[in-house]
Amino acid sequence: MTGHAQADGREPIFETGPRLALCALLQGAEWVDFATARDMLGVSDSAISKHSRTLEEAGYLEVRKGSVGRKPRTWFQLTPHGRDVLRAHLDWLAKLRHALDPN
């Protein structure tokens, strides 16, 4: 499955839950572990799991599973396509803001 970005750059998938915040967090990072993402966004484990799965299914997020010592770990990274779609969505938001407040 891929995302449904509009021709104008708007991506409705970012308008539900903490998906936009998660992608913004990941934009400047190589890999971010699950616990760090959860704590920085201030959401539950189930919320991160649900929204990261949606972003992964859209092709915007890569998920890596492994372990550190004996503890299982999950890491997230934006895909190149995810970075492009995020950038287009943020540009769309900036244009919207400018249209509402031209100053």
C-alpha positions in Angstrom: 0.0 0.0 0.0 1.2 3.5 -0.7 0.1 6.8 0.7 -2.5 9.1 -0.8 -0.7 12.4 -1.2 -2.7 15.0 -3.1 -1.3 16.8 -6.2 -1.0 20.0 -4.0 1.2 18.2 -1.5 -1.4 17.6 1.2 -1.1 14.1 2.7 -4.3 13.2 4.7 -2.5 10.3 6.4 -0.6 12.9 8.5 -3.8 14.5 9.7 -4.7 11.6 12.1 -3.0 11.0 15.4 0.7 11.7 16.0 1.8 10.6 12.5 3.0 14.1 11.4 4.9 14.5 14.7 6.5 11.1 14.4 7.6 11.8 10.8 8.9 15.3 11.9 10.9 13.6 14.6 12.4 11.1 12.2 13.1 13.7 9.5 16.5 14.7 10.9 17.5 11.3 12.2 19.0 8.1 10.9 17.2 5.6 13.2 15.1 6.4 16.2 14.2 3.6 18.7 10.6 2.9 19.7 10.9 4.1 23.3 12.5 7.4 22.3 9.8 8.1 19.8 7.1 7.2 22.3 8.6 9.4 25.0 9.3 12.4 22.8 5.7 12.3 21.4 4.2 11.6 24.8 1.9 8.8 23.6 1.3 5.2 24.5 3.0 2.1 23.1 -0.2 1.1 21.3 -0.4 4.6 19.7 3.1 4.4 18.4 2.6 0.8 17.1 -0.7 1.7 15.4 0.5 4.8 13.7 3.9 3.5 12.7 2.2 0.5 11.1 0.0 2.8 9.0 3.1 4.8 7.9 5.0 1.7 7.1 2.1 0.3 5.0 2.0 3.6 3.1 5.7 3.2 2.3 6.8 6.2 4.4 8.5 4.4 7.3 11.0 1.7 7.5 10.9 -0.5 10.6 13.9 -2.5 11.9 13.5 -5.1 14.6 16.4 -6.5 16.6 17.7 -6.7 20.1 20.1 -5.1 22.4 21.4 -7.7 24.7 18.4 -9.9 25.5 15.9 -7.1 25.1 13.9 -6.8 21.8 14.1 -3.4 20.2 12.3 -1.6 17.3 13.8 1.3 15.4 12.1 3.6 12.9 13.5 5.6 9.9 11.7 7.6 7.2 12.1 6.2 3.7 13.3 8.5 1.0 9.7 8.6 -0.3 8.5 9.4 3.2 10.9 12.3 3.4 9.7 13.7 0.1 6.0 13.3 1.0 6.6 14.9 4.4 8.4 17.8 2.8 5.6 18.3 0.3 3.0 18.2 3.1 4.9 20.8 5.2 5.1 23.0 2.1 1.4 22.7 1.7 0.8 23.6 5.4 3.1 26.7 4.9 1.1 27.8 1.9 -2.1 27.3 3.8 -0.8 29.4 6.7 0.3 32.1 4.3 -3.1 32.1 2.6 -4.8 32.6 6.0 -2.3 35.1 7.3 -0.4 36.8 4.4 1.6 38.9 6.9 
